[in-house]
Amino acid sequence: MTVLEGERFLSEEFISEKEAAQFLGVNPRTVGRWADQGRLTRYKQFGLRVLYKRDEIENFAKPIPDIQPIPDETQPKKLTKRAWL
């Protein structure tokens, strides 16, 4: 967790845990759990207020591109009647 000092945290660069949860469509506890798992970076301002970088939340919300499965070459190919001739 990074502790913020000075006026830097007042910019539009940071959002609250509740705002991050609303943006992502999840419960604020889920956002906190993702931060505990290292999936998001948590910033702390004076005491207990937790903030997240807006651009990190926006990037986290981007969909992961579809990945096509690699064909399993270890499986035998199905034979047709012609293969037996």
C-alpha positions as CSV (number, residue, x, y, z in Angstrom):
1,M,0.0,0.0,0.0
2,T,1.3,3.4,-0.9
3,V,0.7,6.4,1.4
4,L,-0.2,9.6,-0.3
5,E,1.1,12.9,1.0
6,G,0.2,16.5,0.2
7,E,-2.3,17.7,-2.3
8,R,-1.7,15.0,-4.9
9,F,-4.6,12.8,-3.8
10,L,-7.1,15.7,-4.5
11,S,-6.7,15.4,-8.2
12,E,-9.0,13.6,-10.6
13,E,-6.2,11.0,-10.8
14,F,-7.7,9.0,-7.8
15,I,-11.1,7.6,-6.9
16,S,-12.5,6.1,-3.8
17,E,-12.9,2.3,-3.2
18,K,-16.7,2.8,-3.5
19,E,-16.3,4.7,-6.8
20,A,-14.0,2.0,-8.1
21,A,-16.5,-0.7,-7.2
22,Q,-19.4,1.2,-8.9
23,F,-17.3,1.6,-12.0
24,L,-16.4,-2.1,-12.1
25,G,-19.9,-3.2,-11.1
26,V,-18.8,-5.1,-8.0
27,N,-19.0,-4.8,-4.2
28,P,-16.4,-2.5,-2.5
29,R,-15.2,-5.6,-0.6
30,T,-14.4,-7.3,-3.9
31,V,-12.2,-4.3,-4.9
32,G,-10.4,-4.6,-1.5
33,R,-9.9,-8.3,-2.0
34,W,-8.4,-7.7,-5.5
35,A,-6.0,-5.2,-3.9
36,D,-5.1,-7.7,-1.2
37,Q,-4.4,-10.2,-4.0
38,G,-2.1,-7.7,-5.7
39,R,-4.4,-7.3,-8.7
40,L,-4.9,-3.6,-7.9
41,T,-2.7,-1.0,-6.2
42,R,-4.2,0.5,-3.1
43,Y,-3.2,4.1,-2.0
44,K,-3.9,5.4,1.4
45,Q,-4.7,9.0,2.4
46,F,-4.5,10.2,6.0
47,G,-5.8,7.4,8.2
48,L,-8.3,5.0,6.7
49,R,-9.4,6.5,3.4
50,V,-8.4,4.1,0.5
51,L,-8.0,5.4,-3.0
52,Y,-7.2,3.8,-6.4
53,K,-5.8,5.3,-9.5
54,R,-8.6,6.0,-12.0
55,D,-6.6,4.9,-15.0
56,E,-5.6,1.6,-13.3
57,I,-9.3,0.9,-12.6
58,E,-10.2,1.7,-16.2
59,N,-7.5,-0.6,-17.6
60,F,-8.5,-3.3,-15.1
61,A,-12.1,-3.1,-16.5
62,K,-11.0,-3.7,-20.1
63,P,-12.0,-7.1,-21.5
64,I,-9.3,-9.7,-22.0
65,P,-9.0,-10.6,-25.7
66,D,-10.4,-14.0,-26.6
67,I,-7.7,-16.7,-26.7
68,Q,-8.2,-19.7,-28.9
69,P,-7.4,-23.0,-27.4
70,I,-4.4,-24.8,-28.7
71,P,-5.5,-28.1,-30.4
72,D,-4.5,-31.1,-28.4
73,E,-2.2,-33.1,-30.7
74,T,-2.0,-36.0,-28.3
75,Q,-5.6,-37.1,-29.0
76,P,-5.9,-39.6,-31.9
77,K,-7.7,-38.3,-34.9
78,K,-11.1,-39.8,-35.7
79,L,-10.9,-42.1,-38.7
80,T,-13.6,-42.1,-41.4
81,K,-14.6,-45.0,-43.6
82,R,-12.3,-43.8,-46.3
83,A,-9.3,-44.0,-44.0
84,W,-9.8,-47.7,-43.7
85,L,-9.7,-48.3,-47.5
